[in-house]
Amino acid sequence: MNRRDFLIAAAAATSAAPIAAQQAAGSMGSSASSSQYLRWTMFSRHLQWVTTQAYAREFPYETGVMVGEAAAEAGFGAVDLTVRGGGHIEPEVVRTNLAPMLRGVRSTGTHCDHITSGILNMQSDYVREVLTTAAENGIKRYRWGTFSYEYSAAAYGPGLVAQLDQFRRETAELADFNASLGLTAIYHTYSGNRVAASLWDLMYVLNGLDPNTVAINYDIGHMTSEGLRSWVNDLRYAMPYVRSAGLKDSTLVSGEDGQARSRWMAAGAGTVDWVEFFRLLREGGFSGPAESQLEFDYLGTNLNSTWWSDSPTFTLTRQQMIDVMKSELATYRAMAIEGGWDASQLI
C-alpha cells in the first residue's frame, strides 16, 4: 500500500460520517481555532454532465437539485456554481435562472454561496446584472479575473508597472461595487504569463484594498507549478487576502519542444506538498472554501472539460464521476488532518 492509499484508507471512516456528526465529534487540535473550517467545495463545471445545457436553461430549479444531489453523493458539502458563458447559468438569463437554481441546490442540503463568473472589471458584459442578482440571492463570493500582460518593446520595468497600475484602477472600481453589495471577488491564481503567476504582481494590484471586497482564490496546483518551493512564501505573504483555496495536484513534464509544462495529476500523485499546504492554511488562520478541480486523465479521458450529458465526448458513467470525486476528497481530507486540521473543522 502506497502513502496515498494509506492516507485515503485512514480517512475513510471520517469521510463516511455525516457532517453533523463530524462537527460534534472530537476535540479541537491544540493549535487549531475552533472557528476555523475548510468547506469542501466542488466546482460545478465538473457537474454540468448531470443535465443537458438546454435542460439547465429551461429547468433551473430541477437542475439545481441534480447538481446538489451529485455533489452530496460525492461527499462535498458545497458547490461553486458556474455563472458565465457555457456555464450552468448564462449571464443573459441570470435574472430569471439564478434564484431557482440556487433554491434547487440548497434544497438538497448542499451549501452554495459561491459562483464563478466571467467578470474581469466593471466594463465586463452583464457585470451589474450578475453581481446584483448574486447578492440578492445569498451569494457571498465570486471568482473574477484574470488580467493578462500586453508584451511589447516597452513592457519592461516601468512599462509593466504601468499595466499593473491600470489593473489596480480597474480592481479598485470593482471593489467599490462589491462593497455596496456585500460581495467578495476572489482572483484565481494561474501558472503561466498572466497576472498572479508569481503572486507578487497581484499583491501590488490589491495592496491597500479591502480583502473583504477583492481577494484571492489560491490554487496550489498552479502555484506549485510556478515555484516548487516559492509558493510557501507567496502563500504566507498573501494570506490576509486568501479567501478561497483551489485544489489540484500537478507535476512538471518536458514537452516535445523541450519546454517544461504542467501536467495535472490525481490528488497525491503529483508534486504538491499537501500536508504543508493545509498546515500553512491552518496556521495562517484561513477559513473558507477548499475547492476541488478535476483536470487530470482518468480512465483514458481528460477531466478538464466542460461536459453536458449529451456531449459526444462525455464517455464516463455517473458512478465513475462520483467515484473519482470521492477519491479526490478522501485524499484531501486525509492530508488536511495530517496537516493539523481536526475532523470537525472539515465540512
PyMOL commands that set and color helices and strands:
alter all, ss='L'
color gray80, all
select helices_A, chain A and resi 3-16+19-24+44-50+53-58+60-73+91-107+127-136+158-181+200-206+220-226+230-241+274-283+318-338+343-345
alter helices_A, ss='H'
color red, helices_A
select strands_A, chain A and resi 38-43+78-83+111-117+141-144+184-188+214-219+242-247+249-254+260-265+288-292+297-298+301-302
alter strands_A, ss='S'
color yellow, strands_A
deselect
rebuild
show_as cartoon
